[in-house]
Amino acid sequence: MVKVFNSEGQAPILLVCEHATNFIPALFKDLGLTPTQLQSHIAWDPGAIETAEAMAEILDAPLISATVSRLIYDCNRPPDSATAMPLTSENQIIPGNVDLAETSKQQRVTNYYRPFEAALSERVVLMGMPLMITVHSFTPVFLGEHRQVEIGVLHDEDSRFADAFLQQTLTDSRFNIQRNQPYAPTDGVTHTLTHHALPHGLANVMLEIRNDLIASPLQQQEMAAYLAKHIVLALERI
């Protein structure tokens, strides 16, 4: 359950979008959620895949994305994480994930996580690119709190690229850009980076974009151009 976009991209960059879609296979009966819930940020990262694909085109980089909702399996979580098949998202219960049998959990791991994990591992080994970037979006209001940050630059123990990117974007301060906001490694959000980038010594970063800034095709293209420009310049810095 993996999609590869711009597979022949020649840039030394691998883009990843783990929360690209809100698609739920029919056998899961929408996990007991309403159409409105499934369109909301609890089921996916709105605008992230369109922005990531535009970035892939501008950078000429390959992009790997998951093809099911993170409510079925969050590919940015290891199988032993309590949030890999979340019981709640924000403050909403996910009925279809309550009281899951161990066999059902293992089937989801086998069907949705392992293929994604294998595709990333293969691409990293074969291409040996020095930079991995995961692309996400976040809601402007979470649990009633309005978020001022517009772009989050997240990293785990390797801050090389995050440092360079943050320094680079000081030259173009049109957005409120912050380190490890609105999430941080302590929130368990850096699994892809720690599992795939760190062991191979790849520079890496997770970019979180507030989804009201990438709600339209024009916004997505403009954000992709902004990020791609500064990614290239930041990569030169390291």
Sine and cosine of phi, psi and omega as CSV:
sin_phi,cos_phi,sin_psi,cos_psi,sin_omega,cos_omega
0.00,0.00,0.94,0.35,-0.08,-1.00
-0.65,-0.76,0.60,-0.80,0.12,-0.99
-0.89,-0.45,0.72,-0.69,0.07,-1.00
-0.91,-0.42,0.86,-0.51,-0.01,-1.00
-0.95,-0.32,0.67,-0.74,-0.01,-1.00
0.81,0.58,0.78,0.62,-0.09,-1.00
-0.84,0.55,-0.51,0.86,-0.05,-1.00
-1.00,-0.03,0.19,0.98,0.00,-1.00
-0.81,0.59,0.65,-0.76,-0.14,-0.99
-0.98,-0.20,-0.12,0.99,0.00,-1.00
-0.93,0.37,0.50,-0.86,0.02,-1.00
-0.98,0.18,0.71,0.70,-0.10,-0.99
-0.68,-0.73,0.68,-0.73,0.13,-0.99
-0.90,-0.43,0.86,-0.51,0.07,-1.00
-1.00,-0.10,0.56,-0.83,-0.03,-1.00
-0.68,-0.73,0.66,-0.75,0.08,-1.00
-0.70,-0.71,0.99,-0.16,-0.09,-1.00
-0.98,0.20,-0.44,0.90,-0.09,-1.00
-0.90,-0.43,0.75,0.66,-0.16,-0.99
-0.97,0.26,-0.40,0.91,-0.20,-0.98
-0.62,-0.79,0.39,-0.92,0.11,-0.99
-0.97,-0.26,0.28,0.96,-0.05,-1.00
-0.92,0.39,0.75,-0.66,0.07,-1.00
-0.82,-0.57,0.88,-0.47,0.01,-1.00
-0.81,0.58,0.53,-0.85,-0.13,-0.99
-0.84,0.54,-0.54,0.84,-0.07,-1.00
-0.89,0.47,-0.33,0.94,-0.02,-1.00
-1.00,-0.02,-0.05,1.00,0.10,-1.00
0.77,0.63,0.72,0.70,0.04,-1.00
0.85,0.53,0.29,0.96,0.00,-1.00
0.82,0.57,0.36,0.93,0.01,-1.00
0.98,0.18,0.22,0.98,-0.05,-1.00
-0.99,-0.14,0.35,-0.94,0.03,-1.00
-1.00,0.10,0.33,-0.94,0.09,-1.00
-0.83,0.56,-0.60,0.80,0.03,-1.00
-0.90,0.44,-0.70,0.72,0.04,-1.00
-0.88,0.47,-0.65,0.76,-0.05,-1.00
-0.95,0.32,-0.36,0.93,0.07,-1.00
-1.00,0.08,-0.23,0.97,-0.08,-1.00
-0.99,0.10,0.09,-1.00,-0.05,-1.00
-0.92,0.40,-0.23,0.97,-0.01,-1.00
-0.92,0.39,-0.40,0.92,-0.10,-1.00
-0.99,-0.16,-0.29,0.96,-0.07,-1.00
-0.21,-0.98,-0.10,-1.00,0.07,-1.00
-0.93,-0.36,1.00,-0.02,-0.05,-1.00
-0.82,0.58,0.72,-0.69,0.05,-1.00
0.99,0.13,-0.21,0.98,-0.11,-0.99
-0.93,0.36,-0.71,0.70,-0.09,-1.00
-0.94,0.35,-0.61,0.79,0.03,-1.00
-0.90,0.44,-0.66,0.75,0.03,-1.00
-0.92,0.40,-0.67,0.74,0.00,-1.00
-0.90,0.44,-0.64,0.76,0.02,-1.00
-0.92,0.40,-0.63,0.78,0.06,-1.00
-0.90,0.43,-0.63,0.77,0.07,-1.00
-0.89,0.46,-0.67,0.74,0.00,-1.00
-0.87,0.49,-0.62,0.78,0.02,-1.00
-0.94,0.35,-0.70,0.71,-0.01,-1.00
-0.91,0.42,-0.68,0.73,-0.05,-1.00
-0.99,0.12,-0.26,0.96,-0.17,-0.98
0.85,0.53,0.78,0.62,-0.04,-1.00
-0.87,-0.49,0.54,-0.84,0.11,-0.99
-0.95,0.31,0.46,-0.89,-0.01,-1.00
-0.71,-0.70,0.80,-0.60,0.06,-1.00
-0.93,-0.36,0.76,-0.65,-0.01,-1.00
-0.71,-0.71,0.44,-0.90,0.08,-1.00
-0.98,0.19,0.39,-0.92,-0.10,-0.99
-0.89,-0.46,0.13,0.99,0.10,-0.99
-0.76,-0.65,0.35,-0.94,0.01,-1.00
-0.85,0.53,0.55,-0.83,0.06,-1.00
-0.91,0.42,-0.23,0.97,0.06,-1.00
-0.97,0.23,-0.42,0.91,0.12,-0.99
-0.97,0.24,-0.79,0.62,0.14,-0.99
-0.38,-0.93,0.80,-0.60,0.03,-1.00
-1.00,0.06,0.96,-0.27,-0.08,-1.00
-0.95,0.33,-0.03,1.00,0.15,-0.99
-0.99,-0.17,0.45,0.89,0.05,-1.00
-0.66,-0.75,0.60,-0.80,0.08,-1.00
-0.97,0.24,0.34,-0.94,-0.05,-1.00
-0.85,0.53,-0.45,0.89,-0.02,-1.00
-1.00,0.05,0.08,1.00,0.02,-1.00
-0.99,0.17,0.64,-0.76,0.04,-1.00
-0.92,0.38,-0.31,0.95,-0.03,-1.00
-0.97,-0.23,0.14,0.99,0.06,-1.00
-0.90,0.43,-0.61,0.80,0.09,-1.00
-0.78,-0.63,0.98,0.19,-0.28,-0.96
-0.91,0.42,0.62,-0.79,0.09,-1.00
-0.98,0.18,-0.47,0.88,0.07,-1.00
-0.66,-0.75,0.39,-0.92,0.14,-0.99
-0.69,-0.73,0.82,-0.57,-0.29,-0.96
0.80,0.60,-0.89,-0.45,-0.01,-1.00
-0.91,-0.42,0.37,0.93,-0.08,-1.00
-0.94,-0.33,0.77,-0.64,0.02,-1.00
-0.96,0.29,0.64,-0.77,0.06,-1.00
-0.97,-0.25,1.00,-0.07,-0.14,-0.99
-0.82,0.57,-0.64,0.77,-0.06,-1.00
-0.94,0.33,-0.12,0.99,0.04,-1.00
-0.96,-0.28,-0.01,1.00,-0.01,-1.00
-0.99,0.15,0.72,-0.69,0.05,-1.00
0.85,0.52,0.64,0.77,0.06,-1.00
-0.92,0.38,0.71,-0.70,0.09,-1.00
-0.94,0.34,0.47,-0.88,-0.01,-1.00
-0.86,0.51,-0.60,0.80,0.03,-1.00
-0.90,0.43,-0.60,0.80,0.02,-1.00
-0.92,0.39,-0.64,0.77,0.05,-1.00
-0.88,0.47,-0.71,0.70,-0.03,-1.00
-0.91,0.42,-0.56,0.83,0.06,-1.00
-0.90,0.44,-0.64,0.77,0.03,-1.00
-0.92,0.39,-0.66,0.76,0.06,-1.00
-0.85,0.52,-0.74,0.67,-0.04,-1.00
-0.91,0.41,-0.68,0.73,-0.13,-0.99
-0.99,0.14,-0.50,0.87,-0.15,-0.99
-0.87,-0.50,-0.64,0.77,-0.03,-1.00
-0.99,0.14,-0.75,0.66,-0.10,-0.99
-0.87,0.50,-0.67,0.74,0.06,-1.00
-0.89,0.46,-0.62,0.79,0.03,-1.00
-0.91,0.42,-0.72,0.69,0.02,-1.00
-0.86,0.52,-0.71,0.71,-0.03,-1.00
-0.91,0.41,-0.64,0.77,0.01,-1.00
-0.89,0.45,-0.67,0.74,0.04,-1.00
-0.91,0.42,-0.72,0.69,-0.02,-1.00
-0.86,0.50,-0.70,0.72,-0.01,-1.00
-0.89,0.45,-0.69,0.72,-0.03,-1.00
-0.91,0.42,-0.66,0.75,0.01,-1.00
-0.89,0.46,-0.71,0.71,-0.05,-1.00
-0.93,0.36,-0.69,0.72,-0.08,-1.00
-0.95,0.31,-0.64,0.77,-0.11,-0.99
-1.00,-0.08,-0.47,0.88,0.03,-1.00
0.86,0.51,0.53,0.85,-0.03,-1.00
-0.93,0.37,0.55,-0.83,-0.06,-1.00
-0.99,0.14,-0.09,1.00,-0.11,-0.99
-0.65,-0.76,0.77,-0.64,0.13,-0.99
-0.89,-0.46,0.75,-0.66,0.02,-1.00
-0.79,-0.62,0.84,-0.54,0.12,-0.99
-0.98,-0.18,0.64,-0.77,-0.13,-0.99
-0.89,-0.46,0.82,-0.57,-0.04,-1.00
-0.71,-0.71,0.23,-0.97,0.19,-0.98
-0.75,-0.66,0.36,-0.93,0.00,-1.00
-0.69,-0.73,0.41,-0.91,-0.06,-1.00
-0.98,0.21,0.60,-0.80,0.00,-1.00
-0.91,0.41,-0.44,0.90,-0.01,-1.00
-0.80,-0.60,0.84,-0.54,-0.02,-1.00
-0.79,-0.62,0.85,-0.53,-0.04,-1.00
0.78,0.63,0.65,0.76,0.05,-1.00
0.99,0.14,-0.07,1.00,-0.04,-1.00
-0.99,-0.15,0.80,-0.60,0.04,-1.00
-0.99,0.16,0.76,-0.65,-0.04,-1.00
-0.99,-0.14,0.79,-0.61,0.00,-1.00
-1.00,0.08,-0.51,0.86,0.02,-1.00
-0.87,0.49,0.62,-0.78,-0.01,-1.00
-0.94,-0.34,-0.58,0.81,0.09,-1.00
-0.72,-0.69,0.82,-0.57,0.06,-1.00
-0.98,-0.18,0.69,-0.73,0.03,-1.00
-0.91,-0.42,0.98,-0.22,-0.15,-0.99
-0.96,-0.28,0.60,-0.80,0.05,-1.00
-0.50,-0.87,0.31,-0.95,0.11,-0.99
-0.98,-0.19,-0.75,-0.66,-0.11,-0.99
-0.95,0.30,-0.36,0.93,0.03,-1.00
-0.99,-0.13,0.96,-0.29,-0.06,-1.00
-0.97,-0.26,0.20,0.98,-0.09,-1.00
-0.80,0.59,-0.81,0.59,-0.07,-1.00
-0.96,0.27,-0.62,0.78,0.03,-1.00
-0.85,0.53,-0.69,0.72,0.02,-1.00
-0.86,0.51,-0.73,0.68,-0.03,-1.00
-0.91,0.41,-0.65,0.76,-0.02,-1.00
-0.92,0.39,-0.69,0.72,0.02,-1.00
-0.89,0.46,-0.64,0.77,0.04,-1.00
-0.91,0.41,-0.67,0.74,-0.01,-1.00
-0.90,0.44,-0.67,0.74,-0.06,-1.00
-0.96,0.30,-0.17,0.99,0.13,-0.99
-0.89,0.46,-0.35,0.94,0.02,-1.00
-0.98,0.18,-0.17,0.99,-0.06,-1.00
-0.54,-0.84,0.99,0.14,-0.23,-0.97
-1.00,-0.07,0.66,0.75,-0.03,-1.00
-0.96,0.29,-0.32,0.95,-0.01,-1.00
-0.89,-0.46,0.42,-0.91,0.13,-0.99
-0.99,0.13,0.98,-0.21,-0.08,-1.00
-0.93,-0.38,0.78,-0.63,-0.06,-1.00
-0.71,-0.70,0.48,-0.87,0.03,-1.00
-0.98,0.18,0.71,-0.70,0.07,-1.00
0.74,0.67,0.73,0.68,0.12,-0.99
-0.68,-0.73,0.53,-0.85,-0.02,1.00
-0.99,0.14,0.10,1.00,0.07,-1.00
-0.80,-0.60,0.23,-0.97,-0.01,-1.00
-0.63,-0.78,0.20,-0.98,0.01,-1.00
-0.80,0.60,-0.53,0.85,0.00,-1.00
-0.92,0.40,-0.24,0.97,0.07,-1.00
-1.00,0.05,0.01,1.00,0.04,-1.00
0.97,0.23,0.43,0.90,-0.12,-0.99
-0.99,-0.15,0.04,1.00,-0.11,-0.99
-0.95,-0.30,0.41,0.91,-0.06,-1.00
-0.85,0.53,-0.74,0.67,-0.02,-1.00
-0.85,0.53,-0.68,0.74,-0.01,-1.00
-0.91,0.42,-0.73,0.69,-0.07,-1.00
-0.96,0.27,-0.47,0.88,-0.06,-1.00
-1.00,0.09,-0.55,0.84,-0.12,-0.99
-0.92,-0.40,-0.58,0.81,-0.07,-1.00
-1.00,0.03,-0.77,0.63,-0.10,-1.00
-0.86,0.51,-0.70,0.71,-0.03,-1.00
-0.89,0.46,-0.39,0.92,-0.02,-1.00
-0.98,-0.22,0.09,1.00,0.03,-1.00
0.95,0.31,0.33,0.94,-0.02,-1.00
-0.98,0.21,0.69,-0.72,0.23,-0.97
-0.88,0.48,0.52,-0.86,-0.12,-0.99
-0.36,-0.93,0.38,-0.93,0.05,-1.00
-0.31,-0.95,0.44,-0.90,0.13,-0.99
-0.91,-0.42,0.84,-0.54,0.01,-1.00
-0.97,-0.24,0.85,-0.53,0.05,-1.00
-0.95,-0.32,0.83,-0.55,-0.06,-1.00
-0.90,-0.44,0.78,-0.63,0.02,-1.00
-0.90,0.44,0.80,-0.60,-0.25,-0.97
-0.94,0.34,-0.26,0.97,0.09,-1.00
-0.95,0.30,-0.24,0.97,0.02,-1.00
-1.00,0.03,-0.14,0.99,-0.01,-1.00
-0.72,-0.70,0.66,0.75,-0.07,-1.00
-1.00,0.09,-0.37,0.93,-0.03,-1.00
-0.86,-0.50,0.34,-0.94,0.05,-1.00
-0.83,0.55,-0.63,0.78,0.01,-1.00
-0.90,0.43,-0.71,0.71,0.03,-1.00
-0.88,0.48,-0.64,0.76,-0.01,-1.00
-0.89,0.45,-0.68,0.73,0.02,-1.00
-0.92,0.40,-0.66,0.75,-0.02,-1.00
-0.92,0.39,-0.66,0.75,0.03,-1.00
-0.91,0.41,-0.67,0.74,0.01,-1.00
-0.87,0.49,-0.67,0.74,0.01,-1.00
-0.91,0.42,-0.67,0.74,0.03,-1.00
-0.88,0.48,-0.77,0.64,-0.04,-1.00
-0.91,0.42,-0.70,0.72,-0.03,-1.00
-0.87,0.49,-0.68,0.73,0.01,-1.00
-0.84,0.55,-0.75,0.66,-0.08,-1.00
-0.98,0.19,-0.40,0.92,0.12,-0.99
-0.90,0.43,-0.73,0.68,0.01,-1.00
-0.87,0.49,-0.71,0.70,-0.02,-1.00
-0.93,0.36,-0.59,0.81,0.04,-1.00
-0.93,0.36,-0.61,0.80,0.02,-1.00
-0.89,0.46,-0.58,0.82,0.06,-1.00
-0.90,0.44,-0.51,0.86,-0.02,-1.00
-0.93,0.36,-0.43,0.90,-0.03,-1.00
-0.95,-0.33,0.00,0.00,0.00,0.00
